[in-house]
Amino acid sequence: MPSETVLQHNRRYIPGGISSVNRNIDPAITFVRGEGAYLWDNEGKRYIDYHAGFAPYFLGHNFAPINQAAAAALISGDSLFGAGPSIAEGRLAELICENVPVAEKVTFLNTGSEATSLAIRIGRAVTGRQHIIVMQGGYNGNHDELAVNVFNTLAEIGPRVSPGEYPIKPLGAGTTVMHNRFTHAVNYNDLESVRYICRRFPIAALITEPLLQNIGVVRPQPGYLEGLRDLADEFGFLLAFDEVKTGFRHALGGYSQVCGVKPDLVVYGKAVANGFPLAAVAGKAEYMDSIIDPDPARRPFVAGTYNGHPVAVAAAIETVRYLTANKDTLYPRMEAMGAATEAGIMDIFARRGITACVARQGSAFSFYLMEKPPSDLHDIVERHDFGRDLALRRALIQRGVFFVPIATKQCSLSAAHSDADIDFTLEQFESAVATVW
Ligand SMILES: Cc1ncc(COP(=O)(O)O)c(C=O)c1O
């Protein structure tokens, strides 16, 4: 059945035909199978996948050991008891706290959005303050307070503001002004703007992806994350790293481990369960223990029917166990594959005299059609060639290489990608570039 027919059918029952606006792509391909580094659409065409379902599949689609662990949980008699402690949940927490340096204690939820929401709540409960800081160009989930200011146009945000803050632009309708009153958006890599906000408002928490991975890959400048740590200590707010995309992918301990900056709280999702719905908030025990503060006025509320679901927990245990057992070979290999992909793409652009660059951290990369990698959203909206970016992605898709057709979106390599996959991808990249320029 052609993808367009599937979409039309779904549209009769689901608004827009798709349950997440972020999955709405053109061409509207219907995928029916994923295995390792490959996807197949409903007409039998195979693609090398660089989208990885928005990044969870660090070990590849349907990785057998993880599926087997999940299947074993399904037939073991374990269930969602909805009462009392769970042995598996405790085992997963122990594995994470033993292997992830910033995790002294951890609690489990289902989605990254729930987890970032809890991180903010803990920040407020601990500090007794209400205001929070987010990054212009950062994405921290779908809930009212954080679903703001991701990919604004230059017309929406106006000229660069520094030091200062950007007007809050909700991602959609239906939120209240109240929610936005306490949220302040500043440019990534701009410490002076954080200081500016801290001098004017009592800040409970600053939440940021340690490197932005929802507008491509935007890396921290030297000293930036250390500077955020210092400002948190100076002004008494909690520093929360949203490692939903970077956690377990860039190192077992996520980007916090790579950069050596210790946040107060850290949020995980995606790669922690290699595609199964599990998320976590972890961090310093003194802050995590606010969840059981004897004073109800200082105790953030944490509850969820599916929190610590046995199937997702089993998948996460196997994922973390696998990553721990293989970390010494796996992460260097991902870095080598990422470097080869970056070098290959740069070589193609350079040989054709195209102004372009690649921004990358390990297995996550993005190309930008501008002179040098951006340091914030403003750089991108001012300089990037969005039209050619999208055209190039569509040309790649025609050639069996799935770069999601959303301009600047980050690509994710998985451990299932082979050197031959990368060679094929680069050949197709060269051919796709030839059709776009
Ligand atoms: C950095 C980051 N934080 C939070 C989220 C929200 O996670 P979820 O979609 O699981 O709610 C995402 C999702 O893409 C993300 O990339």
The ligand as an ORCA input file, in Angstrom:
! r2SCAN-3c Opt
* xyz 0 1
  C      16.962     16.723     24.545
  C      15.566     16.204     24.660
  N      14.920     16.342     25.820
  C      13.658     15.870     25.990
  C      13.001     15.252     24.960
  C      11.614     14.736     25.165
  O      11.626     13.347     25.206
  P      10.309     12.526     24.847
  O      10.026     12.769     23.416
  O      10.668     11.102     25.180
  O       9.237     13.039     25.746
  C      13.647     15.085     23.722
  C      12.977     14.430     22.587
  O      13.393     14.495     21.465
  C      14.968     15.583     23.565
  O      15.636     15.466     22.417
*
